[in-house]
Amino acid sequence: MTQSPSQDFAGVTETPDRFKFDEAALHRYMLAHVEGYAGPLTVKKFKGGQSNPTYLLATPAGKYVLRRKPPGKLLPSAHAVDREYRVMTALGRFGFPVPRTFALCEDAEIIGTAFFIMEMVEGRIFWDASLPDIEPMERGAFFFELVDVMARLHTVDYAAAGLGDYGKSGNYFERQIDRWSKQYKAAETGEIVDMDRLIAFLPTAIPTDAATSIVHGDFRFDNVIFGSTSPKALAVLDWELSTLGHPLADFTYFMMVWHFPPTIRGGLAGLDLKSLGIPSLEEAAARYCEKTGRSSLADFDFCLAYNMFRLASIVQGVYARALAGNASSPEGVKMGESVAPLAAMAWRYAKKAGA
């Protein structure tokens, strides 16, 4: 998945025809359901977001963000905007950094698909994990902030947050491997031998540790809004893949950035991290263990293989939707080229884990 320049994803654009909806109907809905809302309303689409189309709603008094299911035929269990809304609302009550939520509409008659409305959080989003726009002496603070936010998420009492039924406890890897194997097969456009090998191997090597926490599912730099002048995380975005699951699956997903080359999602592999002021993978892992009380990151190679397989399956789904004309961004078609390299990388880690 070649890292595109931030300007390809950041900012807003006029809404393409296939993602337009009845703005007058949305205005009427917001008058009835969003406290303090008043028009007139201007709608533009954010350039980013491969899965759920996201829109900037501007009014004279303030800005909102609308996130909706995409139009067209969708894969089973995908695009769960209702789950995003639920988890952000619950975590917001605990003071966790998420946008404030205003309303969830599951009535597809309003704008054509289910959607929710949240606040627009102003700040900085970084699309390249090497943080080229930040001074080297300041970069470490951003990485450690993300590690701390993950540790904080994984230590939230999910039952006390009203999320005890947000996912099944135990057997997380088994369920996820089954899910993403089926999603991959449903979106398959050609044979990739390494994906078939992973589908066969991963269920045989699942860790026995059954820790459970809230997991984000797609935690990375460009899903976090930082303060405009500080490394403080103001809001974690894109909770579509969140559930109750294994915290190490979530954390090792974030750690893939140390294993990816710069051409894949702005990865760090091969860079001189010390001169760049970026913590090593070992330093990040040690901080996470310290913040969560873990003694080590067990089953690390398996977790990396699993996450790379899972990402390859997700990307294959985006590619299949792009071919069908339903992807939220035109970058989706280009993503098809990255599935085989991701699968190959996953299989290398699977072999380290005993395959």
Backbone torsions as a table, in degrees:
resi	resn	phi	psi	omega
1	MET	NA	95.9	-176.6
2	THR	-63.2	132.2	178.8
3	GLN	-69.7	120.5	178.3
4	SER	-89.3	154.7	176.6
5	PRO	-58.3	147.2	-175.9
6	SER	-58.4	-30.1	-178.0
7	GLN	-67.8	-17.6	176.6
8	ASP	-72.8	-23.9	-175.6
9	PHE	-113.0	-34.3	-173.7
10	ALA	-77.5	159.3	175.8
11	GLY	80.9	-175.5	-176.2
12	VAL	-122.1	164.4	179.4
13	THR	-144.6	165.7	173.4
14	GLU	-61.0	140.3	-175.3
15	THR	-68.1	123.9	175.5
16	PRO	-59.7	152.7	-174.8
17	ASP	-53.7	-40.4	-174.2
18	ARG	-71.8	-12.5	179.0
19	PHE	-111.5	7.4	177.5
20	LYS	-75.0	157.4	177.8
21	PHE	-148.6	178.0	-177.6
22	ASP	-76.5	97.2	-176.9
23	GLU	-67.7	-30.4	177.4
24	ALA	-65.8	-38.0	177.9
25	ALA	-66.3	-39.2	177.1
26	LEU	-64.2	-42.4	178.1
27	HIS	-57.0	-46.6	179.6
28	ARG	-63.0	-40.3	179.0
29	TYR	-62.8	-44.8	-177.6
30	MET	-66.6	-37.0	175.9
31	LEU	-56.6	-37.1	-176.3
32	ALA	-86.3	-24.4	-169.2
33	HIS	-124.8	-11.1	-178.0
34	VAL	-111.8	111.6	-177.0
35	GLU	-59.9	128.8	176.5
36	GLY	84.4	-2.0	-177.9
37	TYR	-73.2	140.4	171.9
38	ALA	-149.6	139.6	179.5
39	GLY	-81.8	-169.4	0.7
40	PRO	-71.5	162.1	-172.7
41	LEU	-115.2	133.3	173.4
42	THR	-118.2	132.5	-176.0
43	VAL	-118.6	129.5	171.3
44	LYS	-136.4	155.7	-177.6
45	LYS	-98.7	135.6	172.0
46	PHE	-67.6	141.5	-179.5
47	LYS	-67.8	-37.4	-177.8
48	GLY	-76.4	179.5	178.4
49	GLY	93.4	98.2	-178.2
50	GLN	-83.0	-22.7	-169.1
51	SER	-104.8	-71.3	-179.1
52	ASN	-99.0	117.3	179.2
53	PRO	-56.2	137.6	-174.5
54	THR	-128.1	136.6	-171.9
55	TYR	-127.8	146.1	171.7
56	LEU	-92.2	124.3	177.3
57	LEU	-108.2	111.7	-176.8
58	ALA	-108.5	136.1	173.7
59	THR	-131.4	166.2	177.9
60	PRO	-59.0	-27.4	-175.5
61	ALA	-94.1	-14.7	-177.1
62	GLY	170.3	-178.1	-176.8
63	LYS	-123.7	147.4	175.6
64	TYR	-130.5	168.7	174.2
65	VAL	-125.2	133.2	175.6
66	LEU	-111.8	133.3	178.4
67	ARG	-125.4	129.3	-173.0
68	ARG	-133.7	161.3	168.0
69	LYS	-68.5	146.0	178.2
70	PRO	-74.7	156.4	174.7
71	PRO	-72.7	164.6	175.9
72	GLY	96.3	179.6	179.9
73	LYS	-72.0	131.0	-174.8
74	LEU	-118.6	154.1	175.6
75	LEU	-69.4	151.0	179.4
76	PRO	-57.9	137.9	175.1
77	SER	68.0	3.0	-179.5
78	ALA	-86.1	162.8	171.9
79	HIS	63.7	44.5	-174.7
80	ALA	-82.5	77.1	-178.9
81	VAL	-65.3	-26.8	177.9
82	ASP	-65.8	-36.6	178.0
83	ARG	-70.3	-39.8	176.3
84	GLU	-57.3	-47.2	-178.6
85	TYR	-61.9	-43.3	-176.9
86	ARG	-64.8	-46.9	-175.5
87	VAL	-70.1	-38.8	178.4
88	MET	-65.8	-39.5	178.5
89	THR	-63.2	-43.8	-179.1
90	ALA	-66.8	-45.5	-178.5
91	LEU	-68.6	-33.2	177.8
92	GLY	-59.6	-35.6	178.6
93	ARG	-66.6	-22.6	179.5
94	PHE	-92.7	3.1	-179.9
95	GLY	81.0	9.8	177.3
96	PHE	-72.9	144.7	-175.6
97	PRO	-71.7	94.5	173.9
98	VAL	-137.2	157.6	175.1
99	PRO	-64.9	149.3	174.1
100	ARG	-68.6	134.8	178.6
101	THR	-98.2	146.7	-177.6
102	PHE	-115.1	-43.4	-174.8
103	ALA	-161.9	143.9	172.6
104	LEU	-116.6	128.7	178.2
105	CYS	-120.0	112.1	179.4
106	GLU	-97.7	3.6	178.1
107	ASP	-84.5	105.5	-176.4
108	ALA	-67.4	-10.4	-178.4
109	GLU	-72.6	-21.7	-174.5
110	ILE	-68.9	-58.9	-179.6
111	ILE	-125.6	9.5	176.3
112	GLY	107.1	-26.6	176.0
113	THR	-147.1	165.6	175.3
114	ALA	-64.1	151.6	-179.0
115	PHE	-157.2	166.3	168.8
116	PHE	-138.3	162.2	-177.7
117	ILE	-121.8	133.4	178.4
118	MET	-136.4	173.5	179.8
119	GLU	-73.3	155.4	172.5
120	MET	-90.5	115.3	-180.0
121	VAL	-95.9	120.7	179.7
122	GLU	-85.3	135.4	178.7
123	GLY	169.6	-156.5	-176.6
124	ARG	-113.4	138.8	171.7
125	ILE	-120.3	132.4	-179.0
126	PHE	-106.5	124.8	-177.9
127	TRP	-94.8	-14.5	-179.1
128	ASP	-119.8	118.0	-174.5
129	ALA	-66.9	-13.1	176.5
130	SER	-79.4	-4.8	175.5
131	LEU	50.2	58.4	-176.1
132	PRO	-63.5	-21.7	-178.6
133	ASP	-88.8	0.7	-178.7
134	ILE	-110.4	141.0	177.6
135	GLU	-63.0	141.7	-177.1
136	PRO	-52.5	-40.3	-177.5
137	MET	-68.4	-13.9	-178.3
138	GLU	-101.8	-11.8	-172.0
139	ARG	-66.7	-38.5	-176.4
140	GLY	-56.9	-35.4	-177.6
141	ALA	-63.2	-34.4	179.7
142	PHE	-69.0	-42.9	178.6
143	PHE	-63.8	-46.4	-178.9
144	PHE	-66.9	-30.2	175.4
145	GLU	-63.3	-42.4	178.4
146	LEU	-64.8	-41.7	177.2
147	VAL	-60.5	-44.2	-179.3
148	ASP	-64.5	-38.6	178.9
149	VAL	-66.0	-40.5	176.9
150	MET	-63.3	-44.3	179.2
151	ALA	-61.5	-39.6	178.4
152	ARG	-63.4	-43.1	178.5
153	LEU	-61.4	-44.1	-174.5
154	HIS	-73.4	-10.5	177.7
155	THR	-109.0	5.8	174.0
156	VAL	-66.1	135.9	174.2
157	ASP	-74.8	95.7	-171.9
158	TYR	-67.2	-28.5	177.1
159	ALA	-68.3	-43.1	178.7
160	ALA	-65.6	-26.4	178.7
161	ALA	-81.3	1.1	-179.2
162	GLY	79.7	21.0	-176.9
163	LEU	-116.2	24.3	-179.4
164	GLY	-61.9	-24.1	179.1
165	ASP	-109.8	21.0	-176.8
166	TYR	-74.7	-16.2	177.7
167	GLY	-168.4	170.6	179.0
168	LYS	-82.9	142.8	176.8
169	SER	-89.2	144.7	-179.3
170	GLY	76.9	160.5	177.9
171	ASN	54.5	29.6	-175.4
172	TYR	-60.6	-50.4	-177.8
173	PHE	-61.5	-41.6	179.9
174	GLU	-59.0	-46.2	-178.4
175	ARG	-68.1	-40.9	-178.3
176	GLN	-69.3	-41.4	178.6
177	ILE	-62.3	-41.4	177.5
178	ASP	-63.5	-44.6	-178.8
179	ARG	-61.5	-50.2	-174.2
180	TRP	-75.2	-24.5	172.4
181	SER	-65.1	-44.9	179.2
182	LYS	-67.0	-41.0	178.9
183	GLN	-63.3	-40.1	179.5
184	TYR	-63.9	-47.3	-179.2
185	LYS	-62.8	-35.3	179.5
186	ALA	-67.5	-26.2	-176.7
187	ALA	-108.2	5.4	-173.8
188	GLU	-61.3	134.4	178.8
189	THR	-119.7	-1.3	179.3
190	GLY	177.5	159.0	-175.9
191	GLU	-74.0	131.0	171.7
192	ILE	-126.0	106.8	-171.5
193	VAL	-57.7	-41.4	-178.1
194	ASP	-63.1	-34.9	176.9
195	MET	-64.7	-41.3	178.0
196	ASP	-64.8	-38.6	177.2
197	ARG	-63.5	-41.9	-179.7
198	LEU	-66.2	-40.9	179.2
199	ILE	-60.0	-34.3	179.2
200	ALA	-78.9	-38.8	-173.4
201	PHE	-82.2	-45.9	-169.5
202	LEU	-54.2	-40.7	179.9
203	PRO	-64.0	-17.3	-177.6
204	THR	-88.8	-5.3	-172.3
205	ALA	-127.3	24.2	-174.7
206	ILE	-68.5	132.8	179.0
207	PRO	-61.2	151.8	179.7
208	THR	-84.1	-17.3	178.1
209	ASP	-65.0	120.6	-174.9
210	ALA	-108.9	34.6	178.5
211	ALA	-58.2	146.1	-179.0
212	THR	-134.0	135.9	175.6
213	SER	-153.0	174.3	166.4
214	ILE	-68.3	132.4	175.4
215	VAL	-121.4	141.2	-178.9
216	HIS	-75.9	-47.1	176.1
217	GLY	96.0	-16.9	-179.5
218	ASP	-152.7	46.8	-172.9
219	PHE	-82.1	116.3	178.8
220	ARG	-159.0	171.0	-173.7
221	PHE	-53.2	-46.5	-171.8
222	ASP	-79.2	6.2	170.6
223	ASN	-107.6	18.5	178.9
224	VAL	-130.9	133.3	174.0
225	ILE	-98.0	122.3	178.0
226	PHE	-98.5	160.0	175.7
227	GLY	-58.4	152.8	-176.5
228	SER	-69.3	-21.6	-178.9
229	THR	-131.5	11.0	-176.4
230	SER	-145.9	164.5	177.3
231	PRO	-84.7	15.7	-179.0
232	LYS	-74.8	131.4	176.2
233	ALA	-77.9	116.0	-179.0
234	LEU	-89.0	-33.3	-176.8
235	ALA	-159.1	131.3	171.6
236	VAL	-95.5	129.1	-174.7
237	LEU	-109.1	173.0	169.4
238	ASP	60.4	73.6	-178.1
239	TRP	-98.1	19.2	-174.7
240	GLU	-58.4	-34.2	-175.7
241	LEU	-98.7	10.1	-177.6
242	SER	-72.7	153.2	178.6
243	THR	-170.1	-172.5	166.2
244	LEU	-89.3	129.0	-176.4
245	GLY	-162.6	-163.6	-177.1
246	HIS	-85.7	122.8	-177.5
247	PRO	-60.1	-32.4	-179.3
248	LEU	-70.9	-28.4	173.8
249	ALA	-62.3	-41.3	-179.1
250	ASP	-68.4	-45.9	-176.2
251	PHE	-70.3	-40.2	-179.6
252	THR	-70.9	-23.3	172.1
253	TYR	-61.8	-46.3	176.9
254	PHE	-61.1	-36.3	-175.4
255	MET	-74.5	-8.7	176.6
256	MET	-59.5	-25.8	-177.1
257	VAL	-60.8	-27.7	176.7
258	TRP	-73.7	-19.8	-177.3
259	HIS	-99.5	-18.5	-180.0
260	PHE	-83.6	143.5	173.3
261	PRO	-72.9	165.2	-179.6
262	PRO	-56.1	-24.4	-179.4
263	THR	-75.5	-13.2	178.5
264	ILE	-112.5	106.3	176.7
265	ARG	53.1	35.2	178.4
266	GLY	61.6	41.7	-175.6
267	GLY	-68.0	173.3	-172.2
268	LEU	-111.0	-6.8	-175.6
269	ALA	-60.0	133.2	177.9
270	GLY	87.0	-7.5	179.6
271	LEU	-86.8	155.4	176.7
272	ASP	-84.1	88.5	-172.7
273	LEU	-63.8	-36.2	-177.3
274	LYS	-63.1	-45.3	-179.2
275	SER	-70.3	-26.4	178.6
276	LEU	-81.1	-10.4	-178.9
277	GLY	77.9	21.5	-177.4
278	ILE	-102.2	131.8	179.3
279	PRO	-60.3	149.7	174.6
280	SER	-74.2	164.3	176.6
281	LEU	-58.2	-39.5	-179.4
282	GLU	-64.4	-38.4	178.3
283	GLU	-67.3	-39.9	177.6
284	ALA	-65.3	-42.3	179.8
285	ALA	-64.0	-41.9	-179.7
286	ALA	-63.3	-39.8	179.4
287	ARG	-65.7	-41.9	179.1
288	TYR	-61.7	-45.3	179.1
289	CYS	-60.5	-41.8	179.2
290	GLU	-62.0	-43.4	-175.4
291	LYS	-74.0	-24.8	-176.6
292	THR	-106.9	-5.2	-179.8
293	GLY	79.6	14.8	178.3
294	ARG	-82.3	148.2	178.4
295	SER	-86.4	-26.3	-179.9
296	SER	-165.4	172.4	173.1
297	LEU	-102.5	87.1	-178.8
298	ALA	-72.6	160.2	175.3
299	ASP	56.2	36.4	-173.0
300	PHE	-63.7	-45.5	-177.8
301	ASP	-65.1	-41.3	176.5
302	PHE	-60.6	-45.4	-178.2
303	CYS	-61.4	-40.0	178.5
304	LEU	-66.7	-42.7	178.4
305	ALA	-61.0	-45.2	179.3
306	TYR	-59.6	-47.3	-176.8
307	ASN	-67.0	-37.6	178.6
308	MET	-69.0	-37.7	174.2
309	PHE	-62.4	-45.7	-179.4
310	ARG	-61.5	-43.6	179.3
311	LEU	-63.8	-41.0	178.4
312	ALA	-60.7	-38.9	178.5
313	SER	-66.7	-42.3	177.6
314	ILE	-60.9	-46.6	-178.4
315	VAL	-64.0	-38.3	177.1
316	GLN	-61.3	-37.9	177.0
317	GLY	-64.5	-41.2	177.5
318	VAL	-62.9	-43.0	-179.8
319	TYR	-62.9	-44.4	-179.9
320	ALA	-63.4	-39.3	177.6
321	ARG	-66.2	-37.4	179.5
322	ALA	-64.0	-41.0	178.5
323	LEU	-64.2	-30.9	179.4
324	ALA	-86.4	-3.6	178.4
325	GLY	84.7	15.2	-176.3
326	ASN	-108.4	-3.2	-177.9
327	ALA	-69.6	148.3	-176.6
328	SER	-73.7	-25.6	-178.2
329	SER	-129.7	143.6	178.0
330	PRO	-63.7	-16.5	177.3
331	GLU	-61.7	-19.5	-176.8
332	GLY	-56.8	-38.3	-179.6
333	VAL	-64.0	-40.5	-180.0
334	LYS	-64.2	-27.1	-175.2
335	MET	-64.5	-23.8	-179.6
336	GLY	-55.5	-29.9	-178.5
337	GLU	-68.2	-18.4	-173.0
338	SER	-95.0	-9.9	-175.0
339	VAL	-64.1	-48.6	-178.4
340	ALA	-62.8	-44.8	176.5
341	PRO	-62.1	-37.8	176.8
342	LEU	-63.6	-43.3	179.6
343	ALA	-62.9	-40.2	179.3
344	ALA	-64.1	-41.5	178.2
345	MET	-64.9	-42.0	178.5
346	ALA	-60.9	-41.8	-178.8
347	TRP	-66.4	-33.1	175.5
348	ARG	-61.5	-43.6	178.5
349	TYR	-71.1	-32.1	176.6
350	ALA	-62.4	-39.8	179.0
351	LYS	-65.5	-36.5	175.3
352	LYS	-64.1	-29.5	-178.6
353	ALA	-87.0	3.7	173.9
354	GLY	114.4	4.6	-179.3
355	ALA	-68.2	NA	NA
